[in-house]
Amino acid sequence: MKRYCLALDLVNDEKLIAEYEQYHTAVWPEILESIKKSGIELLEIYRTGNRLFMIMEVNESFSFEAKGTADAASPVVQKWETLMWNYQQALPGAKPGEKWMLMDKIFSL
């Protein structure tokens, strides 16, 4: 099993952050299915202030390229992603349109 850690910021507005968290208490079933079908076995999102931190554990069938292709072909995933952009903002240094950014592991015990 491989683990990836990613980061993203939310728009720094308490009302929008609360709405974003509310959506994540009842993620659309099609989104959950697309996550599972891609080979993601565990996905957790944590928040401090407006910074999000995601942990993904994936099996050998997972690839970011395949997940991106499948997501682009799914109208429901695209609708979810468009909705989420109302709450999200790219990290400093992100490329145009880039959302979650992979983090580099710098320490392990």
HELIX and SHEET records of a PDB file:
HELIX    1   1 GLU A   14  TYR A   23  1                                  10    
HELIX    2   2 PRO A   29  LYS A   37  1                                   9    
HELIX    3   3 PHE A   64  ALA A   73  1                                  10    
HELIX    4   4 PRO A   75  MET A   84  1                                  10    
SHEET    1   A 4 ILE A  40  THR A  48  0                                        
SHEET    2   A 4 ARG A  51  VAL A  58 -1                                        
SHEET    3   A 4 LYS A   2  LEU A  10 -1                                        
SHEET    4   A 4 GLN A  88  GLN A  89 -1                                        
SHEET    1   B 4 ILE A  40  THR A  48  0                                        
SHEET    2   B 4 ARG A  51  VAL A  58 -1                                        
SHEET    3   B 4 LYS A   2  LEU A  10 -1                                        
SHEET    4   B 4 MET A 101  LEU A 102 -1                                        
END                                                                             
